[in-house]
Amino acid sequence: MAEEKRKRILSGIQPTGTPTLGNYIGAVRNWALLQSEYDCLYMIADLHALTVRQVPAELRRRTRELAALLLAVGIDPKNHVLFVQSHVPAHCELAWVLACNTQFGELSRMTQFKDKSAKHPDNVNGGLFTYPVLMAADILIYNADLVPVGQDQTQHLEIARVIANRFNGVYGETFTLPEGYVPAAGAKIMSLSEPTKKMSKSDTNANSFVLMTDDRDAIVRKFKRAVTDSDGQVRFDRENKPGVSNLMAIYSTFTGRTMEEIEAEFAGKGYGDFKLAVAEVTADALAPVQAEYGRILADKAYVDEVLKDGAARAARLANRTVSKVYRKVGLLQLDR
Ligand code: TYM
């Protein structure tokens, strides 16, 4: 019997600072896990990073570091594809066509655009506004079936579906409508110091996030300081106990235990014990990744080779879609 064709995944992460535990639990960890079931393309979204002012040399360094980190997490560049967005120009080509099929009003409603423009009022640029169109191009250009992301990206995924659907309606069946893959417990890891806010690497308070490269001491220190509440019970209640619930989500991810099991485990114990346990399982999970990261990053030539090969393979797929789209919208193409 012919083997069933595997479904395809595309996801991306920006090279803007070291990824946090939020990036790891919400996305990157699942990227590695999903490789056994899907054909995966994972991308470093350097073009998206330009929507906020970057220090050029730093952006370049971080792009390579992030590639090494993704390899350390277990992304397998032989059986899957790891590449840098700007190395596949077809993303921008498709983004233009999609932008011409996306409404101003739709883009104006994006919460991330509103948040980021409020945060950087001196640089509300066109790229920030059309950011979701480029992201739609990233996904649709590979006809991805599944997009593993954290909760903050679900609105962007929704607009990608809207754009795909509209294009298919006008020009005929062209794009696959992508589905999101959002983890049950860790879709939104919250800040350790303000647990009603998302954990973010751009937070000015370094105690609010754990970085994927933090050592055990730093991890323990940050979890010890994590804001909880005064009722002293380890109980899952996002609304009334956001700090404790966030720590439980992290603990649940790394131990596989349910919220009920965690509540039973820490019944009658103080937050001190609980926080230490969360720190320990986090440090245990990150330690092997960090060891691999150091080893891989030391071999720049290998990382660059992976990215070169990834870009070539991604471009072959992407160029095919762009050709098809150009033909459908009526752009004259000469024989190549
Ligand atoms: P970025 O770089 O902000 O984040 C990468 C991934 O990490 C997830 N994430 C979180 N998950 C749980 N809790 C958190 N606190 C947390 N913080 C971040 C994000 O949801 C994301 O999945 N626009 C994207 C990059 C991108 C992309 C794409 C993603 C570009 N093109 C195409 C998917 C498909 C971004 O800025 O992610």
Residues whose N, C-alpha, C, O or C-beta is under 5 A from the ligand:
A	BS01	TYM	L10 S11 G12 I13 Q14 G22 N23 G26 A27 A45 H48 M135 D138 I139 P148 V149 G150 Q151 D152 Q153 G186 A187 K188 I189 M190 K198 M199
